[in-house]
Amino acid sequence: MARRRLGTYLHAKRALLERELDRILPPMEGRTEKVQSAMRYGVLNGGKRLRPILTLAVAEIFGVDERQALVSGCAIELVHCASLILDDLPSMDDAQLRRGRKACHREFDESTAILASFGLLNRAFQVLQELKGKGVSQKAIRELTLLLTAAIGTDGLIGGQIIDLESEKSMDYATLEFIHSHKTIALFLASAEFGCVLGRAGGRDRAAILQYAKPLGLAFQIQDDLLDALSTPEKIGKDVNRDVEKTTFVSFCGIEGARQLNRELIQSSIASLAPFGKRGAILEDIGRFSLSRRS
Amino acid sequence: MARRRLGTYLHAKRALLERELDRILPPMEGRTEKVQSAMRYGVLNGGKRLRPILTLAVAEIFGVDERQALVSGCAIELVHCASLILDDLPSMDDAQLRRGRKACHREFDESTAILASFGLLNRAFQVLQELKGKGVSQKAIRELTLLLTAAIGTDGLIGGQIIDLESEKSMDYATLEFIHSHKTIALFLASAEFGCVLGRAGGRDRAAILQYAKPLGLAFQIQDDLLDALSTPEKIGKDVNRDVEKTTFVSFCGIEGARQLNRELIQSSIASLAPFGKRGAILEDIGRFSLSRRS
C-alpha cells in the first residue's frame, strides 16, 4: 500500500520535475549550442531527482505552492548534476559511465564538460531569482541563496570532494564521515530545508525536518556503497567496483553491518517525523523505501 | 598630471581591494585547507583589479558608499579569477604561467584548481548577499545577482570560452568579435553597471556609462593582443606568442592598425563621459592610460 502510494507519488513528481528542468535549461541554439547541449545532457539523463523530491515533499507538509517548490528543487538538482559532471572528470574519479550513458566529458570533451558544470551552477543562482515572479519573498530568496552557497562551498560539496580526492584509499572512519557529510548530506539537508524556508516553518518543525533528512542522506550514501559492492554496471548505469580498494561503509561494516546501520538510520529518520502525524506519510515512505533502492 | 592623479588613485584602490579580497577569501585552515589555498592563490596574485576598479570609479560618480562598491567589485573579481583558472587548464589553453607565477593547476593539481574555481564562483554569489549588511537594498542585490549570472552564462564568459575553444586558429572577424564581446566585455560591462545599480543611476546615465565601458573593454582586449605579440613572458608574467597562429585583432589589423583602432575606441569611450563633466575625470584617465598599459 505505502509502496504503491510512494510509487505513484514519485512517478508524478518526476514527470513534473523533468518538465521544469527542461524549461529551465538553455535551449540548444545559436553559436554556443555545444555547451548548452552538454548542460542538458548532464541533467536530462533519467536521474532519480531525490533531492528535489525531498524539497517537494517537505514543502507539501507546510502547504507551499507547488510551483515554488518545483523551481527551488530544480536549482538544487542543477547543482547536484554540476557536481556529478566534475566528479566524473579524468582528474577526479575518471568515470566512464553515469546514469547508463557515457559521462559528460566522454560524450563531449573535457573542457565542454567543465564549462557545462560551471554553467549549471550559475544557472541555479539565476533560477532562485525567478522565484520572485512566483510569489516568494526577497527575504526567502536570500535565505535559499545562502543555504545553497553554504551547501556548495568548502563546508559542503567542494570540501567533501577535495578530501575525497586527497584521501588515501584506506582512511579512518572520521574521514569517511567527513566526506559524506560534506559531499552528500550537505546538499540533502539544503533540499529539505528549502521546503522549510518556502513554508516559513517554525524553528521546531525545521529542526525535526533536518533530523529526518540527515540520517536519510547518510543511509542513501551507504545504499550507494552497497550497490557499488553488489551490482553490475548494467544494473546501476555507472561504473561499479570502483570502490573495491577504497574505504566505504561496506568495507568498515561488511555487507550485513552496512544493512543493519542503514535500518537504524532510517528508523531514527522516521522517528523525527512524529510531530507531523499523517502529513509526514510521504516522507516516511521515502525513508522506508530508500532501503530497497536498486538503482 | 592626469597620469599622476590616476597612479595615486589606482594605488590607493588596489590596496583597498587587496585587503577586501583577503577578508572575503576563506582562511587556510581545517581539513579543506588545500582548496582554500588554491582559491587564495588564484586571486591574491597581483592582478590589476581593473574590473573592480571600474565598479569603484563608476560608483564614485553616483556618490555610492565605498564599502558597498568594494564588496560588489570583489564579487566580480572572484568571478574573473575563477574564469582565468579554467582558461589555463590543460583541457583549455594549457597555460603554464599566470601573473608571473605557475598557473593554479600547476602549483596545485588539476582537480584542486577546478574545485577552487567552482568555489570562487560560489563565493561571489555569497558575497553579493553580504551587501545587505552594508545597507544595499534587496532589490539592488537581486539586480546585481542577475547581472552577474548573465555575464557568466552562455551569453557571457561561458559562451565566449566555448567558441574560443572550438574555433579554428584562423577565424573570421565576426567570430573574433563574438569571443571578445562574451569573454571580456560582458564582465567588463557588468563591472561598470554594478556601480550604476548601487548608485541608482537613471537610464540615461546608465546608458552613458555602458557606452563608455564597452569600447574600453574591447580596447583592453586589443591591448592584450598587442602585448602578446610584442612582449616577453618576463615582462607580462604569462605565456606569450601563444596567439602566434591564432587570429587576433593584431593579425587582422597589424600592429599599427590595432594601435589605431585602440585610439579610436578610447576616443569614443571618453566622449561618452561628457554628461558627467568633472565627475568623469577618473574614468577618463582610466581610458586614456589603458593605451599605455605595459603589463
Chai-1 contact restraints between the chains, C-beta under 6 A:
chainA,res_idxA,chainB,res_idxB,connection_type,confidence,min_distance_angstrom,max_distance_angstrom,comment,restraint_id
A,P26,B,T154,contact,1.0,0.0,6.0,A-B,restraint_1
A,R31,B,I163,contact,1.0,0.0,6.0,A-B,restraint_2
A,T32,B,T154,contact,1.0,0.0,6.0,A-B,restraint_3
A,T32,B,G159,contact,1.0,0.0,6.0,A-B,restraint_4
A,T32,B,I162,contact,1.0,0.0,6.0,A-B,restraint_5
A,K34,B,I162,contact,1.0,0.0,6.0,A-B,restraint_6
A,V35,B,I162,contact,1.0,0.0,6.0,A-B,restraint_7
A,Q36,B,T154,contact,1.0,0.0,6.0,A-B,restraint_8
A,S91,B,E110,contact,1.0,0.0,6.0,A-B,restraint_9
A,S91,B,S111,contact,1.0,0.0,6.0,A-B,restraint_10
A,M92,B,S111,contact,1.0,0.0,6.0,A-B,restraint_11
A,E110,B,S91,contact,1.0,0.0,6.0,A-B,restraint_12
A,S111,B,S91,contact,1.0,0.0,6.0,A-B,restraint_13
A,S111,B,M92,contact,1.0,0.0,6.0,A-B,restraint_14
A,S111,B,L165,contact,1.0,0.0,6.0,A-B,restraint_15
A,L115,B,I158,contact,1.0,0.0,6.0,A-B,restraint_16
A,L115,B,I162,contact,1.0,0.0,6.0,A-B,restraint_17
A,G119,B,I158,contact,1.0,0.0,6.0,A-B,restraint_18
A,N122,B,T149,contact,1.0,0.0,6.0,A-B,restraint_19
A,N122,B,I152,contact,1.0,0.0,6.0,A-B,restraint_20
A,N122,B,G153,contact,1.0,0.0,6.0,A-B,restraint_21
A,F125,B,F125,contact,1.0,0.0,6.0,A-B,restraint_22
A,F125,B,T149,contact,1.0,0.0,6.0,A-B,restraint_23
A,Q126,B,T149,contact,1.0,0.0,6.0,A-B,restraint_24
A,Q129,B,R142,contact,1.0,0.0,6.0,A-B,restraint_25
A,Q129,B,T145,contact,1.0,0.0,6.0,A-B,restraint_26
A,Q129,B,L146,contact,1.0,0.0,6.0,A-B,restraint_27
A,Q138,B,Q138,contact,1.0,0.0,6.0,A-B,restraint_28
A,R142,B,Q129,contact,1.0,0.0,6.0,A-B,restraint_29
A,T145,B,Q129,contact,1.0,0.0,6.0,A-B,restraint_30
A,L146,B,Q129,contact,1.0,0.0,6.0,A-B,restraint_31
A,T149,B,N122,contact,1.0,0.0,6.0,A-B,restraint_32
A,T149,B,F125,contact,1.0,0.0,6.0,A-B,restraint_33
A,T149,B,Q126,contact,1.0,0.0,6.0,A-B,restraint_34
A,I152,B,N122,contact,1.0,0.0,6.0,A-B,restraint_35
A,G153,B,N122,contact,1.0,0.0,6.0,A-B,restraint_36
A,T154,B,P26,contact,1.0,0.0,6.0,A-B,restraint_37
A,T154,B,T32,contact,1.0,0.0,6.0,A-B,restraint_38
A,T154,B,Q36,contact,1.0,0.0,6.0,A-B,restraint_39
A,I158,B,L115,contact,1.0,0.0,6.0,A-B,restraint_40
A,I158,B,G119,contact,1.0,0.0,6.0,A-B,restraint_41
A,G159,B,T32,contact,1.0,0.0,6.0,A-B,restraint_42
A,Q161,B,L115,contact,1.0,0.0,6.0,A-B,restraint_43
A,I162,B,T32,contact,1.0,0.0,6.0,A-B,restraint_44
A,I162,B,K34,contact,1.0,0.0,6.0,A-B,restraint_45
A,I162,B,V35,contact,1.0,0.0,6.0,A-B,restraint_46
A,I162,B,L115,contact,1.0,0.0,6.0,A-B,restraint_47
A,I163,B,R31,contact,1.0,0.0,6.0,A-B,restraint_48
A,L165,B,S111,contact,1.0,0.0,6.0,A-B,restraint_49
